[in-house]
């Protein structure tokens, strides 16, 4: 299993840098191509299982993106509430699985409903996490508050069970969200930094990603480590970092 946990595989969401298709920064396309099979059967697992139109649009978009990069695609399916009763053997028929972006708790609820954690653990292909999909790939997911009211809701669960594809908690789109204000609080300084006590978060800018290859985890591109209320740059653009080298990694 080769896992690409991305912030955004198709370029910055704030349009700070023009990208047409897959983002080539930090050798993402090169690394993807190394593992891509000819005539790959692909699927995307939705973040909102009821948004059929959006899910179909996402499927068509990524199919065209892959084909334009000369990544061979035989088929591209969607998994949402229309076809949620599938087995682990059904998943093994795919070569590439995308975990969609979206609202983390909504996607997590769907993942738990379809028992994706157990069904995906023996998958032997490429997994591409996109934003929320990357966040929900953690063993224990940190749900960074995102929507109005979540930061002050005492019932909002910031820690929920994930897919256990990595032990790391990813915070995507850092270049876009680092100055965000939510419910009158600074998203990072007043919320996430406090939640980082005894925890480690990887804040990725769009164009950076975590590559997990048979359990070996490497950061590609600009990435910040948030832990115990502090933040520091741990990997620069066009560089890599083997996460085994990080202190306190377990």
C-alpha positions as CSV (number, residue, x, y, z in Angstrom):
1,X,0.0,0.0,0.0
2,X,1.3,3.4,-1.0
3,X,-0.5,6.4,0.6
4,X,-0.3,10.0,-0.5
5,X,-1.8,12.2,2.2
6,X,-2.2,15.6,0.5
7,X,-3.3,19.0,1.5
8,X,-4.5,19.6,-2.1
9,X,-3.3,17.5,-5.0
10,X,-4.5,20.0,-7.6
11,X,-2.9,23.2,-6.4
12,X,-3.7,25.9,-3.8
13,X,-7.3,26.4,-2.9
14,X,-6.7,30.2,-2.5
15,X,-5.4,30.4,-6.1
16,X,-2.1,31.9,-4.9
17,X,-0.4,29.7,-7.5
18,X,-1.9,28.7,-10.9
19,X,-2.0,24.9,-11.3
20,X,-3.7,23.1,-14.3
21,X,-4.5,19.6,-13.1
22,X,-2.3,17.8,-10.7
23,X,0.2,19.9,-8.7
24,X,3.8,18.9,-9.8
25,X,5.4,20.6,-6.8
26,X,7.6,18.4,-4.6
27,X,7.7,15.6,-7.1
28,X,4.1,14.6,-6.4
29,X,3.3,13.5,-10.0
30,X,6.7,11.8,-10.3
31,X,6.1,9.8,-7.1
32,X,2.5,9.0,-8.1
33,X,3.6,7.8,-11.5
34,X,6.2,5.4,-10.0
35,X,3.3,3.4,-8.4
36,X,0.6,3.8,-11.0
37,X,-0.5,0.7,-12.9
38,X,-1.6,0.7,-16.5
39,X,-5.4,0.7,-16.9
40,X,-6.0,1.5,-13.2
41,X,-9.4,1.0,-11.7
42,X,-10.1,4.0,-9.5
43,X,-12.7,5.1,-7.0
44,X,-13.3,8.1,-4.8
45,X,-15.0,7.7,-1.4
46,X,-17.2,10.6,-0.7
47,X,-17.0,13.0,2.2
48,X,-20.8,13.7,2.1
49,X,-22.5,10.4,1.1
50,X,-25.7,12.2,0.1
51,X,-24.2,14.8,-2.3
52,X,-24.5,12.7,-5.4
53,X,-24.1,15.5,-7.9
54,X,-21.0,16.8,-6.2
55,X,-19.5,13.3,-5.8
56,X,-20.1,12.6,-9.5
57,X,-18.5,15.9,-10.5
58,X,-15.4,15.1,-8.3
59,X,-15.1,11.7,-9.9
60,X,-15.3,13.2,-13.4
61,X,-12.8,15.9,-12.5
62,X,-10.2,13.6,-11.1
63,X,-10.6,11.1,-13.9
64,X,-9.9,13.9,-16.4
65,X,-6.9,15.2,-14.3
66,X,-5.3,11.7,-14.2
67,X,-5.9,11.1,-17.9
68,X,-4.4,14.5,-18.8
69,X,-1.2,13.5,-16.9
70,X,-1.1,10.3,-19.0
71,X,-1.9,8.2,-15.9
72,X,-3.9,5.3,-17.4
73,X,-7.4,4.9,-16.1
74,X,-9.7,2.0,-17.0
75,X,-12.6,3.1,-14.8
76,X,-13.6,5.6,-12.1
77,X,-16.2,4.9,-9.6
78,X,-17.9,6.7,-6.7
79,X,-18.6,5.2,-3.3
80,X,-21.4,7.1,-1.4
81,X,-24.9,6.2,-0.2
82,X,-25.8,4.8,-3.6
83,X,-23.4,1.8,-3.2
84,X,-22.2,1.8,0.4
85,X,-22.7,-2.0,0.9
86,X,-19.4,-3.2,-0.4
87,X,-16.8,-5.6,1.0
88,X,-13.1,-5.5,1.5
89,X,-12.8,-7.8,-1.5
90,X,-14.7,-5.3,-3.6
91,X,-12.2,-2.6,-2.6
92,X,-9.3,-4.9,-3.7
93,X,-10.7,-4.7,-7.2
94,X,-9.5,-1.1,-7.3
95,X,-5.9,0.0,-7.9
96,X,-6.4,3.6,-6.7
97,X,-8.7,4.9,-3.9
98,X,-9.2,8.6,-3.3
99,X,-10.5,9.8,0.0
100,X,-12.4,13.0,-0.8
101,X,-12.0,16.4,0.8
102,X,-14.9,18.0,2.7
103,X,-16.2,18.3,6.3
104,X,-14.1,16.0,8.5
105,X,-16.8,14.9,11.0
106,X,-19.3,14.3,8.2
107,X,-16.8,12.2,6.3
108,X,-15.7,10.4,9.4
109,X,-19.3,9.4,10.2
110,X,-19.7,7.9,6.8
111,X,-16.3,6.1,7.1
112,X,-17.5,4.5,10.3
113,X,-20.9,3.6,8.9
114,X,-19.3,1.7,6.1
115,X,-16.6,0.2,8.4
116,X,-13.9,1.6,6.0
117,X,-11.2,1.2,8.6
118,X,-11.4,-2.6,8.5
119,X,-12.2,-2.9,4.8
120,X,-9.2,-0.8,3.7
121,X,-6.5,-2.1,5.9
122,X,-5.5,-4.9,3.5
123,X,-5.8,-2.8,0.4
124,X,-2.7,-3.2,-1.8
125,X,-2.7,-0.2,-4.1
126,X,-2.5,3.6,-4.1
127,X,-4.5,5.7,-1.6
128,X,-4.7,9.5,-2.1
129,X,-6.1,11.5,0.8
130,X,-7.4,14.9,-0.1
131,X,-7.6,17.5,2.8
132,X,-10.4,15.9,5.1
133,X,-9.5,12.5,3.6
134,X,-6.0,13.0,4.8
135,X,-7.1,14.1,8.2
136,X,-9.4,11.1,8.6
137,X,-6.6,8.8,7.7
138,X,-5.0,9.2,11.2
139,X,-5.4,6.5,13.9
140,X,-7.0,9.1,16.2
141,X,-8.3,12.0,14.1
142,X,-8.0,15.6,15.3
143,X,-11.1,17.5,14.1
144,X,-9.9,21.1,13.9
145,X,-13.0,23.2,14.2
146,X,-14.0,24.6,10.8
147,X,-17.6,25.7,10.7
148,X,-19.2,28.5,12.7
149,X,-20.1,27.3,16.2
150,X,-17.8,24.3,16.3
151,X,-15.1,26.1,18.3
152,X,-17.5,27.0,21.2
153,X,-19.7,23.9,21.1
154,X,-18.9,21.8,24.2
155,X,-20.4,18.7,22.4
156,X,-18.2,19.1,19.3
157,X,-15.8,16.1,19.3
158,X,-12.3,17.1,18.4
159,X,-10.9,13.6,18.7
160,X,-12.5,10.7,16.8
161,X,-11.4,7.3,15.5
162,X,-9.9,7.3,12.0
163,X,-8.6,4.8,9.4
164,X,-5.3,4.1,11.1
165,X,-3.3,4.6,7.8
166,X,-0.9,6.9,9.8
167,X,-0.3,8.0,13.4
168,X,0.1,11.6,12.3
169,X,-2.6,14.3,12.4
170,X,-2.5,16.4,9.3
171,X,-3.8,20.0,9.1
172,X,-4.2,21.0,5.5
173,X,-4.2,24.3,3.7
174,X,-2.0,26.0,6.3
175,X,-1.0,28.9,4.1
176,X,-4.7,29.7,3.7
177,X,-6.0,29.0,7.3
178,X,-3.2,30.1,9.5
179,X,-4.8,33.6,10.1
180,X,-8.4,32.4,10.3
181,X,-10.8,33.6,13.0
182,X,-13.5,31.2,14.1
183,X,-16.2,32.0,16.7
184,X,-14.2,35.0,17.7
185,X,-11.0,33.0,18.3
186,X,-7.8,32.7,16.3
187,X,-8.0,29.2,14.8
188,X,-4.4,28.3,15.6
189,X,-3.2,30.5,18.5
190,X,-6.5,30.2,20.5
191,X,-7.7,26.8,19.5
192,X,-5.2,24.4,17.8
193,X,-2.2,25.4,19.8
194,X,-4.0,24.6,23.0
195,X,-5.2,21.3,21.6
196,X,-1.6,20.4,20.7
197,X,-0.6,19.9,24.3
198,X,0.9,16.4,24.4
199,X,0.0,16.0,20.7
200,X,1.8,16.6,17.4
201,X,0.1,18.1,14.3
202,X,1.6,18.4,10.8
203,X,0.5,21.6,9.1
204,X,0.8,21.2,5.4
205,X,0.6,24.0,2.8
206,X,-1.0,23.2,-0.5
207,X,1.5,21.4,-2.7
208,X,3.1,19.4,0.2
209,X,2.1,15.9,1.3
210,X,3.0,13.0,3.5
211,X,4.0,9.8,1.6
212,X,3.5,6.5,3.5
213,X,5.1,3.6,1.7
214,X,4.8,0.2,3.6
215,X,4.8,2.1,6.9
216,X,7.7,4.4,6.0
217,X,6.6,8.0,6.3
218,X,8.3,11.0,4.5
219,X,7.2,14.6,4.3
220,X,7.6,16.3,0.9
221,X,7.6,20.0,0.8
222,X,6.8,22.8,3.3
223,X,5.5,21.5,6.6
224,X,5.2,22.8,10.1
225,X,5.1,20.8,13.4
226,X,2.7,22.0,16.0
227,X,3.2,20.5,19.5
228,X,2.8,21.7,23.0
229,X,1.5,25.1,22.0
230,X,4.3,25.9,19.7
231,X,5.0,25.7,16.0
232,X,8.2,25.3,14.0
233,X,9.1,24.7,10.3
234,X,10.4,21.2,9.9
235,X,10.6,20.8,6.1
236,X,11.2,23.4,3.4
237,X,9.8,23.5,-0.1
238,X,11.5,21.0,-2.5
239,X,12.9,19.1,0.5
240,X,12.0,15.9,2.2
241,X,11.9,14.8,5.8
242,X,11.9,11.2,7.1
243,X,9.5,11.4,10.1
244,X,11.5,8.7,11.9
245,X,13.9,11.5,12.7
246,X,11.4,13.6,14.6
247,X,11.8,13.6,18.3
248,X,9.0,12.0,20.3
249,X,7.7,10.1,17.2
250,X,6.0,6.9,18.2
